[in-house]
Amino acid sequence: MSKHLLYLFGEPGTGKINVARILQERLGWRLFWLHDLDSVCAIVGRYPLPRLMDRISLAVLEELMESGESIIYVRPSRDRETVERGLTLATWSGYSCSLVRLTAERATLVKRISSREPSAFRVSSEAELDRYLGSRPASSRNMNAVSVSTEDRTAARVADEIQRIIPRRTHEDRDKTRNSRRRTPCFGAATP
């Protein structure tokens, strides 16, 4: 059985979790959404805690990968280092990877997040979106991610497109891994 990590990311309001839930239902893969860890912020008493959440989420991913099941990992991060750590962990764990960035126009993001219930842990206003976008590096545009627009599309249509991408990316990543030098993971994962 082939093990695969679908790393799904994008700005708040792009529909990541809606698309991921459809893919989970269709593919039967494990779903790990970063917001599943919001209780950590409640315990610490602060939000956001990006570095702590990065460390915890990588540990959770490592545990999930020990099961050998394919995984859909959903997070908003545009931070290149964070994304690369997750992909390196997956590669060392024998997973093929697809990196998919969901996108939408700012006006669409504002409309979508404004319809959310207010939450201490999720962006739910235009001011929060502006703070979020201003506080994060936009380095993901230089990564080897496939961008998929959610503009004027249902989550099911976006999921259809991602399902078409997964097999193609799996083969490309597998070939790339075979032809590249192995790197030591920067977070101490065991080498195969």
C-alpha positions as CSV (number, residue, x, y, z in Angstrom):
1,M,0.0,0.0,0.0
2,S,1.4,3.4,-0.9
3,K,1.6,6.0,1.9
4,H,0.9,9.5,0.9
5,L,0.8,12.9,2.7
6,L,-1.4,15.6,1.2
7,Y,-0.2,18.8,2.8
8,L,-3.0,21.3,2.3
9,F,-2.4,24.9,3.2
10,G,-3.6,28.4,2.4
11,E,-4.8,31.7,3.9
12,P,-7.8,31.7,6.3
13,G,-11.0,31.5,4.3
14,T,-9.7,29.5,1.4
15,G,-11.8,26.5,2.4
16,K,-9.1,24.2,3.5
17,I,-11.0,22.2,6.1
18,N,-14.2,21.9,3.9
19,V,-12.1,20.5,1.0
20,A,-10.1,18.3,3.4
21,R,-13.3,16.7,4.9
22,I,-14.6,15.9,1.4
23,L,-11.2,14.3,0.5
24,Q,-11.2,12.4,3.8
25,E,-14.6,11.0,3.0
26,R,-13.7,10.1,-0.6
27,L,-10.2,8.7,0.0
28,G,-10.5,7.3,3.5
29,W,-7.3,9.0,4.7
30,R,-6.6,10.3,8.2
31,L,-7.3,14.0,8.7
32,F,-5.1,16.2,10.9
33,W,-6.2,19.8,11.1
34,L,-4.0,22.2,12.9
35,H,-7.0,23.6,14.8
36,D,-7.4,20.2,16.4
37,L,-4.6,21.5,18.7
38,D,-6.4,24.8,19.8
39,S,-6.7,23.5,23.4
40,V,-2.9,23.9,23.7
41,C,-3.3,27.7,23.3
42,A,-6.1,27.6,25.8
43,I,-3.9,25.9,28.3
44,V,-1.0,28.2,27.7
45,G,-3.3,31.2,27.8
46,R,-2.0,32.8,24.6
47,Y,-2.8,32.7,20.9
48,P,-1.1,32.4,18.4
49,L,1.8,30.2,19.4
50,P,3.3,29.5,16.0
51,R,6.6,27.8,17.1
52,L,5.0,25.7,19.8
53,M,2.3,24.6,17.4
54,D,4.9,23.7,14.8
55,R,6.7,21.5,17.2
56,I,3.6,19.8,18.5
57,S,2.1,19.3,15.0
58,L,5.3,17.7,13.7
59,A,5.2,15.3,16.7
60,V,1.6,14.5,15.9
61,L,2.4,14.0,12.3
62,E,5.2,11.6,13.2
63,E,2.9,9.6,15.4
64,L,0.3,9.4,12.6
65,M,2.9,8.3,10.1
66,E,3.9,5.4,12.3
67,S,0.5,3.9,11.4
68,G,1.4,3.8,7.7
69,E,-1.9,5.4,6.7
70,S,-2.2,8.1,4.2
71,I,-2.8,11.6,5.8
72,I,-4.4,14.9,4.9
73,Y,-2.6,17.6,6.9
74,V,-4.4,20.9,7.0
75,R,-2.8,24.1,8.2
76,P,-2.7,27.8,7.2
77,S,1.1,28.2,7.3
78,R,2.8,30.0,4.5
79,D,6.2,29.6,6.3
80,R,8.6,27.8,4.1
81,E,10.6,26.3,7.0
82,T,7.5,24.8,8.6
83,V,6.3,23.3,5.4
84,E,9.7,21.8,4.6
85,R,10.0,20.2,8.0
86,G,6.7,18.4,7.5
87,L,7.6,17.3,4.0
88,T,11.1,16.1,5.2
89,L,9.4,14.1,8.0
90,A,7.1,12.5,5.5
91,T,10.0,11.7,3.1
92,W,12.0,10.1,5.9
93,S,8.9,8.1,6.9
94,G,8.5,6.7,3.4
95,Y,5.6,8.9,2.3
96,S,5.1,10.4,-1.1
97,C,3.9,14.0,-0.8
98,S,1.6,16.4,-2.5
99,L,1.9,20.1,-1.5
100,V,-1.3,22.0,-2.4
101,R,-1.9,25.7,-1.7
102,L,-5.5,26.8,-1.8
103,T,-6.0,30.4,-2.9
104,A,-8.8,33.0,-3.2
105,E,-9.0,36.7,-3.8
106,R,-8.9,38.9,-0.7
107,A,-12.5,40.0,-1.0
108,T,-13.6,36.4,-1.0
109,L,-11.4,35.6,2.0
110,V,-13.0,38.5,3.9
111,K,-16.5,37.4,3.0
112,R,-15.9,33.8,4.0
113,I,-14.2,34.5,7.4
114,S,-16.8,37.2,8.2
115,S,-19.5,34.5,8.1
116,R,-17.7,32.4,10.8
117,E,-18.6,32.3,14.4
118,P,-16.2,34.4,16.4
119,S,-13.4,32.3,17.8
120,A,-10.3,33.0,19.8
121,F,-8.4,30.5,17.6
122,R,-9.6,31.2,14.1
123,V,-9.5,34.4,12.0
124,S,-13.0,35.7,11.8
125,S,-12.8,39.4,10.9
126,E,-11.2,41.5,8.3
127,A,-8.9,43.2,10.9
128,E,-7.8,39.7,12.1
129,L,-7.1,38.7,8.5
130,D,-5.0,41.8,7.9
131,R,-3.0,41.1,11.1
132,Y,-2.6,37.5,10.1
133,L,-1.4,38.3,6.5
134,G,0.9,41.0,7.8
135,S,2.5,38.8,10.4
136,R,3.4,35.8,8.1
137,P,6.0,35.5,5.4
138,A,4.6,35.0,2.0
139,S,7.4,32.5,1.1
140,S,5.1,29.7,0.0
141,R,4.9,31.1,-3.5
142,N,8.5,29.9,-4.1
143,M,7.8,26.3,-3.0
144,N,7.0,23.4,-5.2
145,A,3.3,23.7,-4.4
146,V,0.4,23.3,-6.8
147,S,-1.9,26.3,-6.4
148,V,-5.6,25.6,-6.6
149,S,-8.1,28.5,-6.6
150,T,-11.2,28.2,-4.6
151,E,-12.6,31.3,-6.1
152,D,-16.3,30.8,-7.3
153,R,-16.0,27.0,-6.8
154,T,-17.6,24.6,-4.5
155,A,-15.4,22.6,-2.1
156,A,-16.4,19.4,-4.0
157,R,-15.1,20.9,-7.3
158,V,-11.8,21.9,-5.6
159,A,-11.6,18.4,-4.1
160,D,-12.1,16.9,-7.6
161,E,-9.1,19.0,-8.9
162,I,-6.9,17.9,-6.0
163,Q,-7.7,14.3,-6.6
164,R,-6.5,14.6,-10.1
165,I,-3.3,16.2,-8.8
166,I,-2.4,13.6,-6.2
167,P,-1.4,10.7,-8.5
168,R,0.6,13.0,-10.8
169,R,2.4,14.6,-7.8
170,T,3.1,11.2,-6.2
171,H,5.0,10.0,-9.2
172,E,6.9,13.3,-9.6
173,D,7.9,13.4,-5.9
174,R,8.9,9.7,-6.0
175,D,11.2,10.4,-9.0
176,K,12.6,13.5,-7.4
177,T,13.4,11.7,-4.1
178,R,15.2,8.9,-6.0
179,N,17.3,11.4,-7.8
180,S,18.2,13.8,-4.9
181,R,20.6,13.6,-2.0
182,R,19.2,12.6,1.3
183,R,19.1,15.3,3.9
184,T,19.2,15.0,7.6
185,P,15.8,16.1,9.0
186,C,16.2,19.3,11.0
187,F,14.0,18.1,13.9
188,G,15.7,14.8,14.8
189,A,13.5,12.2,13.1
190,A,15.1,8.9,12.8
191,T,16.8,8.1,9.5
192,P,15.6,5.1,7.6
